[in-house]
Amino acid sequence: MFIHDFLSPFEKGKTIYKSLMTVTKSIFKERVNALINKSDLISRDLSWLQFNFRVLDQARNTKRTVFERLKFMAITASNLDEFFMVRVGSLYNYIDYNKHRVDYSGLSEEPFRLTLLEGVQQFVKDQDEYFLKNLVPEFAKNGFKILNVDQLTDEEKDSSFAYFNKVIFPMLTPMMTDTYRIFPTLMNKVLIFGIVTRDNVDGKAQNKLSFVQVPPNLPRFFEIYRDDQVIFVPIESIIREKIHRLYRNVDIQSINLFRITRNGDFTLEESEDLETDFIEEIKYKLQSRRTGRVVRLEIEPGASKWLIKQLSGKWDIDEFNIFEIHSVIDYTSLWQVIKHSSFKHLQPPPKKPVRPLSIPENNTESIFQLFKKNDVLLHHPYNSIEPLLTLIEASAEDPDVLAIKITIYRLAKDSRITTALKKAAENGKHVSVLFELKARFDEENNIKEAQKLEEAGCFIIHGMSQLKTHTKVLLIVRKDGDKVTRYVHMSSGNYNEDTSRLYTDMSLITTKDQYANDVSEFFNAITGHSYPKQYKYLLTAPVEMRNKLIQLIEQEAENAKKGLPSGVYIKVNSLQDKKFINALYKASQAGVSIKLIVRGICSLRPGRKGLSENIIVRSIVGDYLEHSRIFYFHNNGDPIIYGGSADAMVRSFDRRIESLFRYIDKRSIREAITILDFNMKDNVNSYEMQEDGSYVKIDSGKNKPFNSHKEFFKISERNVDDVELI
């Protein structure tokens, strides 16, 4: 029995529903928990919340500097912003448009909303408490403080108020709302003061409401140097002290700071208006993101009840959407502290990338000759992205290079890759770029970069309206004497120099014709009207990827039933596709040993008797963001291994253009296995998933600590030579 069956008679009236929730709260929670525990699948959103708790756990690590711990606080906040804009926004698409949905947990929209937001409330409470009790006391001993205006000296106050008069005050604009003025459109993720004033109307006292938005293009903190310390003064504290200047001779009842998050999910619209100009469609959606429905209200404690009532009514939200913040509203502002030049010497220096094992030491050959000799596996950030950048830049200048084809999803701010592509086009080479305009939150940048390349003479393809192009592939065609050599690059990560230093990704550079033939066909398919029946070493979505991967899982199950060696080892960002999960369950029941490394969302429930007893799920969260994908199948001692850009999610299999490439070079196979081996040995950054969906930090105990984020910088030929099949 689903919870929506139990509550459906009451869902028509919100007042009745809320009354029922108050009276039967314990019964409701009991039934909700029973449904969640009964399901063989775990909600992707509840699983994501567990992931953000793991990120918060990094801020609790006292072995890290206070700046590193603040960094993870900022990351949890950024994660939560995106979660509300996308996942909670998606949930409200169903609620607001009266679309029915039952989550993997067995809950329909409204019971799931309450369960999810209650979990987020607990997360925010934990986040705030830890910041105030454990991190704030560390500030002074590390050379800084975050202080409000009333905690400053008289001289420091004068400096702050001078900054207000010169810079802040001219930028402030009070926005009144009443019967004569429409409710203003308040900006997403911006600090806002809600000002309640009292006025006499026809002899009666009446509340009025206005808003003052804190300028988002100013630094969050005004900086003051006090002896050997940096004092960070929140500019909202300065504004609060002087806000009466915007309300001369007005009776101010309350001044409350808040922040809203709007729905930024476009799931419902992406299949509509397919005949309209696609770039204009994306631009329109970017505008709607700024005015989407409010899904979260963060507000300081003790705020005016009248103000909250007005905002709740206007935005159709309730107490579950309202988060009382007792510390800093918007922890992403902490980046100003973390990156401050005064503390550079206190930050651990970035690790220097090591030479890829497949590139000879002291190599003197040209980049083209180097990659012709053998396949090169790059593992970022342990290996630099420089060999790839050098290849693309050399191709732009080399007279023998005839063509460059590439897919782009996200770019660095000052991208060397787009600079090289422009240069290549200007040098008369054929340059084709498939630019994905729907790369979430990078749409505007991608539109601008695509226009620049088009003006330079590149052939630009803007993707497909129905499908998001997420695959990462590059093809360079070069005249090589009487022949033509094709250089292929296939990757799990974006063509982004910045993230290559922060994300763990794997890529392969090769000149093998087996790959080049497949990639050439793949480009023809995604940029034109070609329909290849089958690739030899590529798996592509949305055509065949899910089915082929499930077939490989089923083959492991057959081998196990026959008493042959078997095993599945998968490393992905997210695991959510129901058909894929069910195949893993059946393989587990057949006796296949299954090891999963899933950084974030995992909808599979491990260790359940009779269902998934042979499945272990680990999550690695640490210095680098785990982003590589590897699919390993034992295949009776002749392993089949795929890498690439796809996760095991419905969107990856059905709604994206994705690709996975098979490792065929023996050396690359062993390197990929070594990477999996190191991941499984990690007992410093690893968490193990429990049957109920929670995670337990793995303790190295008496064993020697093994931190994969450090050990990969020490990897040697011996590690690869000695690695055993999993």
Secondary structure, DSSP 8 states (H G I E B T S, - for coil): --HHHHHGGGTT-HHHHHHHHHHTHHHHHHHHHHHHHH-SB--HHHHHHHHHHHHHHHHT-TTS-HHHHHHHHHHHHHHHHHHIIIIIHHHHHHHHTT---B-TTS-BHHHHHHHHHHHHHHHHHHHHHHIIIIIGGGTGGGTEEE--GGGS-HHHHHHHHHHIIIIIGGG--EEEEBTTB------TT-EEEEEEEEEEETTEEEEEEEEEE--TTS-SEEEEEETTEEEEEEHHHHHHHHGGGGSTT-EEEEEEEEEEEE----TTTTTS-TTS-HHHHHHHHHHHHHT--EEEEEE-TT--HHHHHHHHHHHT--TTTEEE-SS-S-GGGGHHHHT-GGGGGGS---------TTS-TT--S-HHHHHHHS-EEEEETTS-SHHHHHHHHHHHH-TTEEEEEEEES---TT-HHHHHHHHHHHTT-EEEEEE-TTSTT-HHHHHHHHHHHHHTT-EEE---SSSEE---EEEEEEEETTEEEEEEEEESS-S-TTGGGTEEEEEEEE--HHHHHHHHHHHHHHHSS---S--SSEEEETTTHHHHHHHHHHHHHHHHHTT----EEEEES-B--HHHHHHHHHHHHTT--EEEEESS-B-B-TT-TTTSTTEEEEEE-SSSEE---EEEE-GGGS-EEEEES--BSHHHHHSEEEEEEE--SHHHHHHHHHHHHHHHH--SSEEEE-TTS-EEE---TTS----HHHHGGG--HHHHHH----
